């Protein structure tokens, strides 16, 4: 008797669960029918949609994406057309960088850091020269190991207040800081260890997370970042979509400064909006001067939160801000520059130590950085010089 009663209870519970699941499916279908299916309108200037661009400083919002397998010749032609003293000087740096790039592709992993770094150095000089940013001819970065234990956490990188790296940071409007200590005559520079720098680079974040699985993900993948507006409010803002696998309250809680846009259904994936808005008045897609000025300020204030990975497809990420350990408040370019400088020192003066690093448990992570960073760096510098977005040929944009 007891067994029969127990079986009836189990059967009833199972039936109730099936009924609840069916009701939830019905509710989702009803929500889909009730919620508006169209998207908010994308901001436009004339016929050009305004979207998030690779360029951080002064992007060309109305230019089409440039399809090319290499940016070297494109940038070279642009600098030649400018026909100014600065452009000619920048072109010399750019051509030198191109030679170092080609050399790097043919070298082994122990030698790549040296030529990669000089490629970074000369592309950066080209950028600063053509943009009229003054810089000291020193490199502006130094490195050392704090003890004999071979570990990337013991490899330190110092960002100096003068030099090419300092010029790059000034261009990005994130000047290098120094710290005054009463017991020292000279102020201390910014100092980071190589492990933390690699943690803060989006284009190797998967390799980092696989190597150090105990640390939280720093970059949240997003799709379709675009600027939208409300015509009645005369307000605009940035809208993004979370990938379905990251569309949960747990993942959303990791992202500060955003809200879930209830205009959308948000059943299959979350659509987020930056909480901050800006004035946008653009009748017939012709924004007034106040709108353009407000948008420019908005873009400058928020662009650095978003990172992209150089690839065949569009891969955008939000960098988290609410972490205590390992977070560095700097852009990708300066951190890549600084990390490669330290590795180039080892490649040139102490290749045996570099080889030991590559045989450690984090060796694959390090080799991923050495191999991939040159393509990411050149793509980013190319966008900053030209204001354009670049994509590999054979893909529709």
C-alpha positions in Angstrom: 0.0 0.0 0.0 2.8 2.4 1.0 4.7 1.6 -2.2 1.6 2.3 -4.4 1.0 5.6 -2.6 4.6 6.6 -3.1 4.5 5.7 -6.8 1.3 7.8 -7.2 3.0 10.8 -5.6 6.1 10.5 -7.8 3.9 10.2 -10.9 1.9 13.2 -9.9 5.0 15.3 -9.3 6.4 14.3 -12.7 3.1 15.3 -14.3 3.1 18.6 -12.5 6.7 19.4 -13.6 5.7 18.6 -17.2 2.7 20.9 -16.9 4.9 23.7 -15.5 7.4 23.3 -18.3 4.7 23.5 -20.9 3.2 26.6 -19.2 6.7 28.2 -19.2 7.0 27.5 -22.9 3.5 29.0 -23.6 4.5 32.1 -21.6 7.6 32.6 -23.6 5.7 32.3 -26.9 3.1 34.8 -25.6 6.0 37.2 -24.6 7.4 36.9 -28.1 4.1 37.9 -29.6 3.6 40.8 -27.2 7.1 42.3 -27.3 8.0 44.5 -30.3 9.9 42.5 -32.9 11.7 45.5 -34.5 14.9 46.9 -33.2 15.5 50.4 -32.0 16.7 52.6 -34.9 20.4 52.8 -35.4 21.9 56.3 -35.5 22.9 57.5 -38.9 24.7 60.3 -40.6 22.9 60.6 -43.9 22.9 57.0 -45.1 25.8 55.7 -42.9 25.0 53.7 -39.8 27.1 54.8 -36.7 28.5 51.7 -35.0 31.4 51.0 -32.6 34.7 51.4 -34.4 38.1 49.8 -33.9 39.7 53.3 -33.8 39.8 54.7 -30.3 40.9 58.3 -31.2 39.1 60.2 -34.0 37.4 57.3 -35.9 36.0 57.8 -39.4 32.3 56.9 -38.7 31.1 57.4 -42.2 33.8 55.4 -44.0 33.1 51.9 -45.2 35.1 49.0 -43.8 38.3 48.4 -45.7 38.7 44.9 -47.0 42.3 43.9 -47.3 44.6 41.0 -46.3 47.3 43.4 -45.2 47.1 47.0 -44.0 50.8 47.7 -44.8 50.2 48.9 -48.4 47.0 50.7 -47.6 48.6 52.8 -44.8 51.7 53.4 -47.0 49.5 54.9 -49.8 47.6 57.1 -47.3 50.8 58.5 -45.9 52.2 59.1 -49.4 49.1 61.0 -50.5 49.4 63.4 -47.5 52.7 64.6 -48.9 53.8 66.5 -45.7 57.0 66.5 -43.8 55.4 64.6 -40.9 53.8 62.0 -43.3 57.2 61.4 -45.0 58.9 60.8 -41.6 56.0 58.6 -40.5 56.3 56.6 -43.8 60.0 55.8 -43.0 59.0 54.4 -39.6 56.2 52.5 -41.2 58.4 50.9 -43.9 60.9 49.9 -41.3 58.1 48.3 -39.2 57.0 46.4 -42.3 60.4 44.9 -42.7 60.5 43.8 -39.1 57.0 42.3 -39.5 58.1 40.1 -42.5 61.2 39.1 -40.7 59.2 38.0 -37.6 57.0 35.7 -39.7 60.1 33.7 -40.7 61.8 33.4 -37.2 61.5 30.8 -34.5 59.6 31.4 -31.3 62.8 32.4 -29.3 63.7 35.1 -31.9 60.3 36.5 -32.7 60.0 38.8 -29.6 63.0 40.9 -30.8 61.8 41.8 -34.2 58.2 42.0 -33.1 59.1 44.6 -30.5 60.9 46.7 -33.1 57.9 46.4 -35.4 55.8 47.7 -32.5 58.3 50.5 -31.8 58.3 51.8 -35.4 54.6 51.5 -36.0 54.0 53.5 -32.8 56.6 56.1 -33.9 54.7 56.4 -37.3 51.4 56.9 -35.5 52.8 59.6 -33.1 54.6 61.4 -35.9 51.7 61.6 -38.3 49.4 62.7 -35.4 51.8 65.4 -34.2 52.3 63.8 -30.8 55.7 64.7 -29.3 57.8 61.9 -27.8 61.2 61.3 -26.3 63.3 58.9 -28.5 63.8 56.6 -25.5 61.7 53.4 -25.5 60.0 54.5 -22.2 59.8 51.0 -20.7 62.2 48.7 -18.8 62.1 45.3 -17.3 63.7 43.1 -14.7 63.2 39.8 -12.8 62.7 40.1 -9.0 64.2 36.7 -8.1 65.9 33.6 -9.6 62.6 31.7 -9.8 61.5 31.4 -13.4 57.9 32.5 -13.4 56.1 35.2 -15.4 54.8 36.7 -12.2 58.4 37.6 -11.3 59.0 39.3 -14.6 58.4 43.0 -13.9 57.7 45.8 -16.5 58.1 49.5 -15.6 56.3 52.2 -17.6 58.5 55.3 -17.7 57.1 58.9 -17.9 59.3 59.7 -20.9 59.7 57.8 -24.2 57.8 56.3 -27.1 55.5 54.3 -24.8 54.7 57.5 -22.9 53.8 59.2 -26.1 51.5 56.4 -27.0 49.7 56.6 -23.7 49.4 60.4 -24.1 47.8 59.9 -27.5 45.3 57.5 -26.0 44.6 60.1 -23.2 45.8 57.8 -20.5 49.1 59.4 -19.3 51.6 57.3 -17.3 51.5 58.0 -13.6 54.4 58.2 -11.2 54.3 57.7 -7.4 56.3 59.8 -4.9 57.9 57.9 -2.0 59.4 60.0 0.9 62.5 57.8 1.1 63.3 58.1 -2.6 64.6 61.1 -4.6 63.1 59.9 -7.9 59.4 59.0 -8.2 58.4 55.3 -8.8 57.1 54.4 -12.3 54.0 52.2 -12.9 55.1 48.6 -12.4 53.3 45.5 -13.5 54.2 41.8 -13.7 54.0 40.0 -17.0 51.3 37.6 -15.7 48.9 40.5 -15.0 49.6 42.1 -18.3 48.7 39.0 -20.2 45.5 38.7 -18.1 44.5 42.1 -19.5 44.9 41.3 -23.2 41.6 40.3 -24.9 43.2 38.5 -27.9 44.7 35.8 -25.7 42.1 35.7 -22.9 40.9 32.2 -23.8 44.5 30.9 -23.6 44.9 32.7 -20.3 41.7 31.3 -18.8 42.7 27.7 -19.9 46.1 28.2 -18.3 44.9 29.9 -15.1 41.4 28.4 -14.6 41.1 29.7 -11.1 40.9 33.3 -12.2 37.6 34.9 -13.3 37.0 35.8 -17.0 37.9 39.5 -17.5 36.3 39.9 -20.9 32.6 39.3 -21.6 31.7 38.6 -25.3 29.1 40.8 -27.0 27.4 41.0 -30.4 26.0 43.8 -32.6 27.3 46.9 -30.7 25.5 49.9 -32.2 24.4 53.4 -31.3 20.7 53.8 -31.1 18.4 56.7 -30.3 14.9 57.7 -29.2 13.5 60.3 -31.5 11.0 61.7 -29.0 13.5 62.0 -26.1 16.2 63.2 -28.5 18.6 60.9 -26.7 21.1 58.3 -27.9 23.1 55.5 -26.3 25.2 52.4 -27.0 23.3 49.1 -27.3 24.9 45.6 -27.2 23.8 42.0 -27.1 25.2 39.4 -24.8 25.9 36.1 -26.4 23.2 33.5 -25.5 25.7 31.5 -23.3 26.4 34.7 -21.2 22.8 35.9 -21.1 22.1 35.2 -17.4 21.7 37.3 -14.3 24.9 35.8 -13.0 26.9 37.1 -16.0 25.0 40.4 -16.2 26.0 41.1 -12.6 29.6 41.2 -13.7 29.0 44.1 -16.0 28.8 47.6 -14.4 27.3 50.6 -16.0 24.7 48.7 -18.1 21.1 47.9 -17.8 18.9 45.3 -19.5 16.7 47.0 -22.2 13.1 46.0 -21.5 12.1 47.2 -24.9 13.3 43.8 -26.1 12.1 40.3 -25.2 15.5 39.1 -23.7 14.3 35.5 -23.7 17.0 34.0 -25.9 19.7 36.6 -25.2 20.0 39.9 -23.3 20.1 43.3 -25.0 22.0 45.8 -22.8 22.2 49.5 -22.9 24.8 51.8 -21.4 23.1 53.7 -18.6 24.7 57.0 -19.8 22.9 58.8 -22.7 23.7 61.8 -24.8 21.8 64.4 -26.7 20.9 63.4 -30.3 18.8 65.4 -32.6 19.1 64.3 -36.2 16.0 65.1 -38.4 16.4 63.1 -41.7 19.7 61.7 -40.3 21.3 65.2 -40.3 22.5 65.7 -36.8 23.0 69.3 -35.5 26.4 70.4 -34.2 25.4 70.0 -30.6 24.5 66.3 -31.3 27.8 65.6 -33.0 29.8 67.2 -30.2 27.9 65.3 -27.5 28.3 62.0 -29.4 32.0 62.6 -29.8 32.4 63.2 -26.0 30.3 60.1 -25.3 32.4 57.9 -27.6 35.6 59.2 -26.0 34.4 58.5 -22.5 33.2 55.0 -23.1 35.1 53.5 -26.1 38.0 52.1 -23.9 35.6 49.7 -22.1 35.2 47.8 -25.4 37.9 45.5 -26.9 38.1 43.6 -30.1 40.1 40.6 -31.4 41.7 40.8 -34.8 40.1 37.9 -36.7 38.1 36.9 -39.8 34.8 37.9 -38.0 33.7 40.7 -35.6 34.7 39.7 -32.1 33.8 42.4 -29.5 34.1 42.3 -25.7 33.4 44.4 -22.6 36.2 44.5 -20.2 35.1 44.1 -16.6 35.8 46.8 -14.1 34.6 45.1 -10.8 37.6 42.9 -10.1 40.1 43.3 -7.3 43.0 41.2 -8.5 45.0 41.5 -11.7 43.0 44.3 -13.3 45.1 47.0 -15.1 43.3 50.2 -16.1 45.2 50.6 -19.4 44.5 50.0 -23.1 45.6 47.0 -25.1 48.3 48.9 -27.2 50.5 50.1 -24.3 50.2 46.8 -22.4 51.2 44.8 -25.6 54.1 47.1 -26.2 55.4 46.8 -22.6 55.1 43.0 -22.5 56.8 42.5 -25.8 59.6 44.8 -24.7 60.3 42.6 -21.7 60.3 39.4 -23.9 62.6 41.1 -26.4 65.1 41.8 -23.7 65.2 38.1 -22.9 65.3 37.2 -26.5 68.3 39.4 -27.1 70.3 39.0 -23.9 69.0 35.9 -22.2 67.3 33.4 -24.6 68.0 30.5 -22.2 65.6 32.0 -19.7 63.0 32.7 -22.3 63.2 29.1 -23.4 62.7 28.0 -19.7 59.6 30.2 -19.6 58.3 28.6 -22.7 58.6 25.1 -21.2 56.6 26.1 -18.1 52.9 25.3 -17.6 52.1 28.7 -19.0 54.4 28.2 -22.1 51.4 27.8 -24.5 50.0 31.1 -23.2 53.3 32.9 -23.8 53.7 31.4 -27.3 50.2 32.5 -28.1 51.1 36.1 -27.1 54.3 36.0 -29.1 52.6 34.7 -32.2 49.3 36.6 -32.2 50.2 40.0 -30.7 51.9 41.3 -33.8 48.8 40.9 -36.0 46.6 42.5 -33.3 49.0 45.4 -32.7 49.5 46.3 -36.4 45.7 46.2 -37.0 45.1 48.5 -34.1 47.8 51.0 -35.1 46.6 50.9 -38.7 43.1 51.9 -37.5 44.5 54.7 -35.4 46.6 56.1 -38.2 43.8 56.0 -40.8 40.6 56.1 -38.7 39.3 53.1 -40.7 38.1 49.6 -39.8 39.8 46.7 -41.6 38.5 43.3 -42.4 40.1 40.3 -44.2 38.9 39.9 -47.8 36.2 37.4 -48.7 33.7 38.5 -46.0 30.6 40.5 -46.5 30.2 43.6 -44.2 
